[in-house]
Amino acid sequence: MSCGCFGSSVICKKRDAASAIQALHGIDRQLLGSINHFSYNELRSATENFQLSNKIGRGGFGTVYKGILKNGTLVAVKTLSAESKQGVREFLTEINTLTNVRHPNLVELIGCCVEGNKRILVYEYVENNSLDHVLLGSKKKNIKLNWEERSAICIGIAKGLAFLHEELVPHIVHRDIKASNILLDQEFNPKIGDFGLAKLFPDNITHITTRIAGTTGYLAPEYILGGQLTMKADVYSFGVLILEIICGRSSAKANWGDIPKYLLEWAWQLYQEGKHLEIVDRGLEEFPAEEVTRYIKVAFFCTQAAVNRRPPMSQVVEMLSKNIRLNDKELTAPGFFQVSGGSSGATSSNKKSIETNYNQMSSVPSSITQVTPR
């Protein structure tokens, strides 16, 4: 008998779970065949009944627990919100797609559990928690990331997004790129996680209109104002994330400098004043000023107000990883805004002023970001 990666007894359990789902919901066996199925009792045992001490994260779509399977494999178990209206067939179709996604900079989805109204995802366990926890949280005092590590994290995230946007078919827009959704392995290699907000894009669709979902400080203006979700919304969020990685502080903080403003607005102001290196994390004792300056410029290219000015992620990878001279004469003001009360969407009272501000910034002609080899 073949033992497989989880052992023969575990494989039998997966087959039993798959058979139960097929019997209850009439799901095509071919769809179930490529997905690892875990029973609820198995995952409850792995997480010690979802013990609070095993909780390692929480997002808009559920809570994540550290778990240990009976064969000793460490996993991250994400319990999705029970209020989800998604049907079993639709859920399993999406899981089947995501299970087959493989890239060094993406968190691997191992399997799932579907029992009653329970929807649970099982991911690979990533040792060093999230970038938010390491760089912006309490653990920052214990783990100091040098510039080489931060640079590698930026490039790794960019490569993961380029894979989702341009190489994977159908393409995937993540919708919620932020520090807490970037996990770090034992060597601090970044892995993009949490595809709960992802949308699958056929090649013939350039954008969709959707409800606003995401995190304050990372949302592109065209997404907040009109619900237009494109790959360039992910590019915008990544640009903000670059600035966070450089400065070691959260973009959601609204009191940068002398007056209330978000990180992107503050960084742009300093750049215009020729003081952009003032945003660099004071914990970085040494850093290459020219390279950091290039990364800051890349962040501004990614967050341009006009969507067509933002480069595709494959070009962002090149801009970050190669010592090239950026055509910064193409840079215009980023599409930043402020949302009162910490809400992730524009309220009726401030939407008009935000829209006016954004329209002023996006009135410049659209062009493609240009890079010139040095």
C-alpha positions as CSV (number, residue, x, y, z in Angstrom):
1,M,0.0,0.0,0.0
2,S,1.3,3.5,-0.9
3,C,1.8,5.7,2.1
4,G,1.8,9.0,0.2
5,C,2.8,12.3,1.8
6,F,0.3,12.0,4.7
7,G,0.6,8.3,5.3
8,S,-1.8,5.5,4.2
9,S,-4.3,5.9,7.1
10,V,-4.6,9.6,6.4
11,I,-5.1,8.9,2.7
12,C,-8.0,6.6,3.7
13,K,-9.5,9.4,5.8
14,K,-9.3,11.8,2.9
15,R,-11.1,9.3,0.7
16,D,-13.8,8.8,3.3
17,A,-14.2,12.6,3.6
18,A,-14.4,12.9,-0.2
19,S,-17.0,10.1,-0.4
20,A,-19.1,11.8,2.3
21,I,-19.1,15.1,0.5
22,Q,-20.0,13.4,-2.8
23,A,-22.9,11.5,-1.2
24,L,-24.3,14.6,0.6
25,H,-24.0,17.1,-2.2
26,G,-23.8,15.1,-5.4
27,I,-20.5,16.6,-6.3
28,D,-18.7,15.2,-9.4
29,R,-16.0,12.7,-8.2
30,Q,-13.6,14.1,-10.8
31,L,-13.7,17.5,-9.0
32,L,-13.1,16.0,-5.6
33,G,-10.2,13.8,-6.8
34,S,-7.5,16.5,-6.8
35,I,-8.4,18.0,-3.4
36,N,-7.2,16.8,0.0
37,H,-10.1,16.4,2.3
38,F,-9.9,16.7,6.1
39,S,-12.7,15.8,8.5
40,Y,-13.8,18.4,11.0
41,N,-12.8,16.1,13.9
42,E,-9.3,15.6,12.4
43,L,-8.8,19.4,12.3
44,R,-10.3,19.9,15.7
45,S,-7.9,17.4,17.1
46,A,-4.9,19.0,15.2
47,T,-5.7,22.5,16.7
48,E,-6.6,21.1,20.2
49,N,-10.2,22.0,19.7
50,F,-9.2,25.3,18.1
51,Q,-7.5,26.4,21.3
52,L,-7.0,30.1,21.7
53,S,-3.3,29.6,22.4
54,N,-3.0,28.1,18.8
55,K,-4.6,31.2,17.2
56,I,-2.0,32.8,14.9
57,G,-4.1,35.2,12.9
58,R,-7.5,36.6,12.1
59,G,-8.9,38.3,9.0
60,G,-12.2,39.4,7.5
61,F,-13.0,35.9,6.3
62,G,-12.0,33.8,9.3
63,T,-9.5,32.8,12.0
64,V,-6.2,30.9,11.5
65,Y,-4.9,28.3,14.0
66,K,-1.7,26.4,14.2
67,G,-2.3,22.7,13.9
68,I,-0.3,19.5,14.1
69,L,-1.6,16.5,12.0
70,K,-1.3,13.0,13.5
71,N,1.7,12.4,11.3
72,G,3.5,15.4,12.8
73,T,3.0,17.8,9.9
74,L,2.6,21.4,11.0
75,V,-0.3,23.2,9.2
76,A,-2.2,26.5,9.3
77,V,-5.9,25.9,9.7
78,K,-8.2,28.7,8.6
79,T,-11.9,28.5,9.7
80,L,-14.0,30.6,7.3
81,S,-17.0,32.6,8.3
82,A,-20.1,30.4,8.6
83,E,-22.2,33.3,7.1
84,S,-20.7,32.5,3.6
85,K,-23.5,32.1,1.0
86,Q,-21.2,30.2,-1.3
87,G,-22.4,26.8,-2.3
88,V,-20.4,23.6,-1.9
89,R,-19.9,23.1,-5.6
90,E,-18.7,26.7,-6.1
91,F,-16.5,26.5,-3.0
92,L,-14.8,23.2,-4.1
93,T,-14.4,24.5,-7.7
94,E,-12.4,27.5,-6.3
95,I,-10.4,25.3,-4.0
96,N,-9.6,22.9,-6.8
97,T,-8.2,25.8,-8.8
98,L,-6.1,27.2,-5.9
99,T,-4.8,23.8,-4.9
100,N,-3.0,23.5,-8.2
101,V,-1.3,26.9,-7.8
102,R,2.4,26.4,-7.1
103,H,5.0,29.2,-6.7
104,P,7.9,29.7,-4.2
105,N,6.3,33.1,-3.2
106,L,2.8,31.8,-2.6
107,V,1.5,29.9,0.4
108,E,0.5,26.4,-0.6
109,L,-3.1,25.3,0.0
110,I,-2.9,21.7,1.2
111,G,-6.6,20.9,1.4
112,C,-10.0,21.7,3.0
113,C,-12.9,20.6,5.1
114,V,-16.6,20.8,4.1
115,E,-19.0,19.6,6.7
116,G,-22.5,21.2,7.2
117,N,-22.0,24.9,7.2
118,K,-18.3,24.6,8.1
119,R,-15.7,25.7,5.5
120,I,-12.1,25.2,6.5
121,L,-8.9,25.7,4.6
122,V,-5.6,23.9,5.4
123,Y,-2.4,25.7,4.4
124,E,1.3,24.9,4.8
125,Y,2.6,26.3,8.0
126,V,5.0,29.2,7.5
127,E,7.5,29.6,10.4
128,N,8.0,33.3,10.9
129,N,4.4,34.5,10.9
130,S,3.4,37.5,8.9
131,L,5.5,40.5,7.7
132,D,3.1,42.7,9.8
133,H,4.0,40.7,12.9
134,V,7.8,40.8,12.2
135,L,8.2,44.3,10.8
136,L,5.3,46.3,12.3
137,G,4.3,44.4,15.5
138,S,5.7,43.6,18.9
139,K,8.0,40.9,17.5
140,K,9.9,43.7,15.7
141,K,12.0,44.2,18.8
142,N,13.4,40.6,18.5
143,I,13.8,40.3,14.7
144,K,15.6,43.1,12.9
145,L,15.4,42.8,9.1
146,N,18.5,44.3,7.4
147,W,18.2,46.0,4.0
148,E,19.2,42.9,2.0
149,E,16.4,40.9,3.7
150,R,13.9,43.7,3.1
151,S,14.9,44.1,-0.6
152,A,14.6,40.3,-1.1
153,I,11.1,40.4,0.5
154,C,10.0,43.2,-1.9
155,I,11.3,41.3,-4.9
156,G,9.8,38.0,-3.7
157,I,6.3,39.5,-3.3
158,A,6.6,41.2,-6.7
159,K,7.5,37.8,-8.3
160,G,4.5,36.1,-6.6
161,L,2.1,38.8,-7.8
162,A,3.6,38.7,-11.3
163,F,2.9,35.0,-11.4
164,L,-0.7,35.5,-10.3
165,H,-1.4,38.4,-12.7
166,E,0.5,37.3,-15.8
167,E,1.5,33.6,-15.8
168,L,-1.3,31.8,-14.1
169,V,-4.4,31.0,-16.2
170,P,-7.0,32.2,-15.3
171,H,-5.2,35.2,-13.8
172,I,-5.8,36.0,-10.2
173,V,-6.3,39.5,-8.6
174,H,-5.6,39.1,-4.8
175,R,-7.6,42.2,-3.7
176,D,-6.0,42.5,-0.3
177,I,-2.2,42.8,-0.6
178,K,-0.9,44.0,2.8
179,A,1.7,43.2,5.4
180,S,-0.5,40.8,7.4
181,N,-1.1,38.7,4.2
182,I,2.6,38.2,3.5
183,L,4.1,35.3,5.5
184,L,7.8,34.7,6.0
185,D,9.4,31.3,6.1
186,Q,12.4,30.2,8.1
187,E,14.8,32.1,5.8
188,F,12.4,35.1,5.7
189,N,11.4,34.4,2.1
190,P,8.0,36.0,1.5
191,K,4.9,34.0,0.6
192,I,1.6,35.7,-0.4
193,G,-1.3,34.2,1.6
194,D,-5.0,34.5,2.1
195,F,-6.7,34.2,-1.2
196,G,-10.2,34.5,0.4
197,L,-10.7,37.8,-1.5
198,A,-9.2,36.6,-4.8
199,K,-11.1,36.9,-8.0
200,L,-10.4,34.8,-11.0
201,F,-10.0,36.8,-14.3
202,P,-10.6,35.4,-17.8
203,D,-8.2,36.9,-20.4
204,N,-11.0,38.9,-22.0
205,I,-11.9,40.9,-18.9
206,T,-10.0,44.0,-18.0
207,H,-12.0,45.0,-14.9
208,I,-15.0,44.1,-12.8
209,T,-17.2,46.1,-10.5
210,T,-17.4,44.6,-7.1
211,R,-18.2,45.5,-3.5
212,I,-15.3,47.3,-1.7
213,A,-13.1,44.8,0.2
214,G,-9.7,45.4,1.5
215,T,-7.7,47.4,4.1
216,T,-7.5,51.2,4.7
217,G,-4.2,52.6,3.5
218,Y,-3.7,50.0,0.7
219,L,-6.8,50.6,-1.4
220,A,-6.4,52.2,-4.9
221,P,-8.6,55.3,-5.5
222,E,-10.4,53.9,-8.5
223,Y,-11.4,50.8,-6.4
224,I,-12.7,52.9,-3.5
225,L,-14.6,55.4,-5.7
226,G,-16.0,53.2,-8.4
227,G,-15.5,49.6,-7.3
228,Q,-13.2,49.0,-10.4
229,L,-11.0,46.1,-9.5
230,T,-8.1,45.4,-11.9
231,M,-4.6,44.0,-11.5
232,K,-3.5,47.6,-11.1
233,A,-5.3,47.7,-7.8
234,D,-2.9,45.0,-6.5
235,V,0.0,47.0,-8.0
236,Y,-1.1,50.1,-6.0
237,S,-1.3,48.1,-2.8
238,F,2.1,46.6,-3.4
239,G,3.5,50.1,-3.9
240,V,2.2,51.1,-0.4
241,L,3.7,47.9,1.0
242,I,7.2,48.8,-0.4
243,L,7.1,52.0,1.6
244,E,6.0,50.1,4.8
245,I,8.9,47.7,4.3
246,I,11.3,50.6,3.9
247,C,10.1,52.6,6.9
248,G,9.1,49.7,9.2
249,R,5.8,51.3,10.1
250,S,2.1,50.8,9.2
251,S,0.6,52.7,6.3
252,A,-2.7,52.9,8.2
253,K,-1.3,55.3,10.7
254,A,-2.8,58.7,9.9
255,N,-0.5,61.2,11.7
256,W,2.7,61.2,9.7
257,G,4.7,64.4,9.9
258,D,3.2,67.6,11.4
259,I,-0.4,67.2,10.0
260,P,-2.7,64.1,9.7
261,K,-1.8,62.2,6.5
262,Y,-1.2,58.6,5.4
263,L,2.3,57.1,4.7
264,L,2.0,57.5,0.9
265,E,1.1,61.2,1.1
266,W,3.9,61.9,3.6
267,A,6.5,60.0,1.6
268,W,5.5,61.9,-1.6
269,Q,5.8,65.2,0.3
270,L,9.3,64.3,1.5
271,Y,10.3,63.2,-2.0
272,Q,9.2,66.5,-3.5
273,E,11.4,68.2,-0.9
274,G,14.3,66.0,-1.6
275,K,14.1,64.4,1.9
276,H,12.7,61.0,0.9
277,L,15.4,59.1,2.8
278,E,13.9,60.4,6.0
279,I,11.2,57.7,5.8
280,V,13.9,54.9,6.2
281,D,13.5,52.8,9.3
282,R,15.8,54.2,12.0
283,G,16.5,50.6,12.9
284,L,18.4,50.2,9.7
285,E,21.9,51.0,10.6
286,E,23.3,50.7,7.1
287,F,21.5,50.8,3.7
288,P,22.5,51.7,0.1
289,A,21.0,55.2,-0.4
290,E,20.8,54.9,-4.2
291,E,19.1,51.6,-4.1
292,V,16.6,52.6,-1.4
293,T,15.9,55.7,-3.5
294,R,15.1,53.5,-6.5
295,Y,12.7,51.4,-4.4
296,I,10.9,54.5,-3.2
297,K,10.5,55.7,-6.8
298,V,9.2,52.2,-7.8
299,A,6.6,52.6,-5.0
300,F,5.5,55.9,-6.5
301,F,5.2,54.4,-10.0
302,C,3.1,51.6,-8.5
303,T,0.7,54.1,-6.8
304,Q,0.2,56.6,-9.6
305,A,-3.3,58.1,-9.7
306,A,-3.8,57.3,-13.3
307,V,-4.2,53.5,-13.6
308,N,-2.4,53.3,-17.0
309,R,0.7,54.9,-15.4
310,R,1.2,51.9,-13.1
311,P,3.6,49.3,-14.5
312,P,2.6,45.6,-14.7
313,M,4.2,43.4,-12.0
314,S,6.7,41.8,-14.3
315,Q,8.1,45.2,-15.0
316,V,8.1,46.0,-11.3
317,V,10.2,42.9,-10.7
318,E,12.7,44.2,-13.2
319,M,12.7,47.7,-11.7
320,L,13.4,46.3,-8.3
321,S,15.9,43.6,-9.1
322,K,18.1,45.3,-11.7
323,N,20.3,48.4,-11.2
324,I,18.5,50.5,-13.8
325,R,17.8,54.2,-14.0
326,L,14.1,55.0,-13.8
327,N,12.7,57.8,-15.9
328,D,11.4,59.7,-12.9
329,K,10.3,62.6,-15.1
330,E,7.3,60.4,-15.7
331,L,6.3,60.5,-12.0
332,T,3.2,62.4,-11.0
333,A,1.5,62.7,-7.7
334,P,0.3,59.3,-6.4
335,G,-3.4,58.7,-6.0
336,F,-3.6,59.0,-2.2
337,F,-6.6,59.9,-0.1
338,Q,-7.8,59.8,3.5
339,V,-10.8,57.9,4.8
340,S,-12.2,59.2,8.1
341,G,-12.9,56.8,10.9
342,G,-10.6,54.0,9.7
343,S,-13.3,52.7,7.3
344,S,-12.1,50.8,4.3
345,G,-14.7,52.5,2.0
346,A,-15.5,56.2,1.3
347,T,-18.4,57.6,3.3
348,S,-21.1,59.7,1.7
349,S,-19.9,62.8,3.5
350,N,-16.3,62.7,2.3
351,K,-16.6,60.8,-1.0
352,K,-17.2,64.0,-3.0
353,S,-14.0,65.7,-1.7
354,I,-12.0,62.5,-2.2
355,E,-13.3,62.2,-5.7
356,T,-12.4,65.8,-6.5
357,N,-8.9,65.3,-5.1
358,Y,-8.4,62.1,-7.0
359,N,-9.7,63.6,-10.3
360,Q,-7.2,66.5,-10.0
361,M,-4.4,64.0,-9.6
362,S,-5.4,61.7,-12.4
363,S,-6.0,64.4,-15.0
364,V,-2.4,64.0,-16.4
365,P,-2.0,62.1,-19.7
366,S,-1.6,58.3,-19.4
367,S,1.7,56.8,-20.4
368,I,3.7,53.7,-19.8
369,T,6.4,53.8,-17.2
370,Q,9.8,53.8,-18.9
371,V,13.0,52.2,-17.7
372,T,16.4,52.9,-19.2
373,P,19.3,50.4,-18.7
374,R,22.2,52.0,-16.8
